[in-house]
Amino acid sequence: MLGNLIGGFITIIVGVNLVPSVADGVQASVNPFSNGTATNVTGAASTIVGLVTLFFVLGVASAGIAVAAQGLRKAGMLG
């Protein structure tokens, strides 16, 4: 139980520390000439690529919550 709770918190902490790197990569790919080279991401593709950071954060949060909930379920504290 305690191992799953700690694992969930570690998952969230590592994911939160990786968010700036993901956001910088998305920003460099969406904005043309931001990194010195032209990008070919425009229109709808630009909008979808802009949402990558949001989906990354949602994935990290759901993974952390799932691991912690599994630990609580094994302990009988969650139905």
Secondary structure by P-SEA (a helix, b strand, c coil): caaaaaaaaaaaaaaaaaaaaaaaaaaaacccccccccccccaaaaaaaaaaaaaaaaaaaaaaaaaaaaaaaaacccc
